[in-house]
Amino acid sequence: LAPIFALEHRLEEAIVNAEVGEYDGNEVAVDGADGILYMYGPDGDVLFNVVQPILESAKFMEGANVVIRYGPPEDGVEERTVRLGT
């Protein structure tokens, strides 16, 4: 899981430096086969613009789905999904 933890460190640093939100942790399978990285900020598009190059620089993230939610974590909130590396 070391590559995931290294990616998390880079994401957290970029988000804090750009002042676009916060990195809030992960839910990752023990074997690293699947997982979710949680990031929050007042503008999902601005946050994604900061983290997208970092996510795409990690080979293991190729083909991953990023869900950008425009509101609180509840049903019925508008969201957009972006597939990395396509």
C-alpha positions in Angstrom: 0.0 0.0 0.0 3.1 2.3 0.0 2.3 3.8 -3.4 -1.2 4.7 -2.2 0.1 6.4 0.9 2.7 8.3 -1.1 -0.1 9.5 -3.4 -2.2 10.6 -0.4 0.7 12.6 0.9 1.1 14.4 -2.5 -2.6 15.0 -2.7 -2.9 16.4 0.8 0.1 18.7 0.3 -1.3 20.1 -3.0 -4.8 20.6 -1.6 -3.4 22.5 1.4 -1.0 24.6 -0.6 -3.7 25.6 -3.1 -6.2 26.3 -0.3 -8.9 24.4 -2.1 -10.2 22.1 0.6 -8.9 19.1 2.5 -7.9 15.5 2.1 -9.9 13.4 4.4 -8.5 9.9 4.2 -9.3 6.6 2.4 -11.0 3.3 2.3 -8.7 0.9 0.6 -8.9 -2.9 0.3 -6.0 -4.6 2.1 -4.7 -6.0 -1.2 -5.0 -2.5 -2.8 -7.3 -3.7 -5.5 -10.0 -1.2 -4.8 -10.5 1.9 -2.8 -11.8 5.4 -2.3 -9.9 8.6 -1.6 -11.9 11.3 0.1 -11.3 15.0 -0.6 -13.7 17.9 0.2 -13.8 21.6 -0.7 -16.1 24.4 -1.5 -15.7 24.0 -5.3 -15.4 20.4 -6.6 -14.2 21.6 -10.0 -11.4 23.7 -8.6 -10.4 20.9 -6.2 -10.3 18.4 -9.1 -8.2 20.8 -11.2 -5.6 20.8 -8.5 -5.5 17.0 -7.9 -6.1 15.7 -11.4 -2.5 15.9 -12.6 -1.3 14.2 -9.4 -3.9 11.4 -9.8 -3.0 10.9 -13.4 0.7 10.8 -12.6 0.1 7.6 -10.6 0.1 4.7 -13.0 -2.1 2.6 -10.8 -4.8 5.2 -11.0 -5.2 4.8 -14.7 -8.9 4.1 -15.5 -10.0 5.1 -12.0 -13.3 6.9 -11.7 -13.4 10.3 -9.9 -16.8 11.4 -8.6 -17.2 15.2 -8.2 -20.2 15.9 -6.0 -21.7 19.4 -6.0 -23.1 19.4 -2.5 -23.2 17.4 0.7 -22.8 13.6 0.8 -26.5 12.7 0.4 -28.8 11.2 -2.2 -30.0 13.5 -5.0 -27.0 15.8 -5.1 -25.7 16.6 -8.6 -22.5 14.8 -9.4 -20.2 14.2 -12.3 -17.9 11.2 -13.0 -14.5 11.5 -14.7 -12.5 8.5 -15.8 -8.8 9.1 -15.4 -6.5 8.4 -18.3 -9.1 8.6 -21.0 
